[in-house]
């Protein structure tokens, strides 16, 4: 059978299987096993455990559970609330300080936890009621937190970026740096929209903030500064060349657990177990998808599907930006339904050779892909962050949350356009600090 | 029936503890490795390999526990819009397909482990780990995952659990 036709059949069946409600990882194994049996015979199945084991046999993957422990130990404490309070008190003189501090808190918490739903939940619990109390429209209050939460997968350290780095064999350190400026760009766009929307709705009063004394501002710092220092230390260790991402993540995990135990009295075994349980659940889920996607990729490659798709796209005489437009559309649609990790693992190894041969930078593409995944997190039908917000503010209708999130989707699309016009915003920082990519 | 589900659930929870313990031990070993290399200025031999095998074992042994917690991410859009009877049939079908493919992983995982044991395969490093030790996680992890899936299948089939409660949606 023509590998391209076979590729189309695999794509359709994969969509059907994943939509049946089976878990993503098991679904990938089912598809891989089915096609291997039909086209390579029953004995080809004996390779599946070996490939799965081999996919996990990678020291770089260790950074995933380590960063997840780091995030979980912060997310299980009052660190989110403290961070929110600290920023609120320090940004009090800035016009529209509350929404600014909320988005700032989202960005910082995202950097500490690396998780979108955790950021939404931690900052939203404090931020949404406070914003509503001070007269911000419900849509702005819910939408800004839902959108701010998505920064978790872009601002380093990001588990999504680690997965991309492993799937495409690109430098994780460089990917982290590539996410920094686009992260700030998104925060700036989110803030600009929130302020405009609040002002447009005639809520100027809410843009004026209350004031805090210096003492009130200083008293919140001791609880927040240790975590910020750990994050800074992790990044310095990684970029100073002292240790690999996995090693620094392990030290970061140990220190975050330590700070959580000492500062937030997390020594109760039950509370500590919650951190470990959540970390184990998240890590196992992601690592199983990575391993299963490895088996799935092996099937695609052994049936010459990956190579044929790359060759076919290479023969198409289309403008590279049209190609990038279609790729973005595909990623956007995939992101509406599938978790970012699954989309990256299935699509990145196939798309990256095409993207690179069209003259695009792999690190720039990682950021574009991640922003597409962020859009999926706040878009129906399965936008995870929308449901997290709905869970913490049940009296705001899902429709209002969705309506409030839509302008932020537009901000992300604008960010993609800006990054397409100025790719240096992505590649500049890694090139400056690590030298040009080889 | 309930006893079977309870026993399988307890085994899966135990697996979760073991997996969490392995991850914590990996953190400790990695930190020890950095200390030995950076502070004591000595070379490290076994640490990298040990933490990788611990992570693999934690992943495979954690599978039944994550299944018990409904933590394996899925897209439950279609099952949720179906009427209850059709949803139950679809969930039973997907669980059955999962059981078959995980059964395949158990069978060939065992073969892989047995070959490594019989031929005394060792890793290609200075430490030279006997590979049947880490490979044991394949049949054990997938075997226990199979048990948890079978318990879930029975629970849905006998209406002890609502089909809608299975799976952690995206």
Interface residues (C-beta under 8 A of the other chain):
Chain A: X18 X19 X20 X21 X22 X23 X24 X25 X26 X27 X29 X30 X33 X45 X46 X47 X48 X49 X50 X52 X53 X56 X57 X58 X59 X61 X62 X65 X66 X69 X242 X243 X246 X247 X250 X251 X253 X254 X273 X276 X277 X279 X280 X281 X282 X283 X284 X285 X287 X288 X289 X291 X337 X338 X339 X342 X381 X382 X384
Chain B: X16 X19 X20 X23 X24 X26 X27 X28 X30 X31 X33 X34 X38 X48 X51 X52 X55 X56 X58 X59 X62 X63 X65 X66 X69 X71 X72 X73 X74 X75 X76 X77 X78 X79 X90 X91 X93 X94 X97 X98 X100 X101 X102 X104 X105 X108 X109 X111 X112 X134 X135 X138 X142 X166 X167 X168 X169 X170
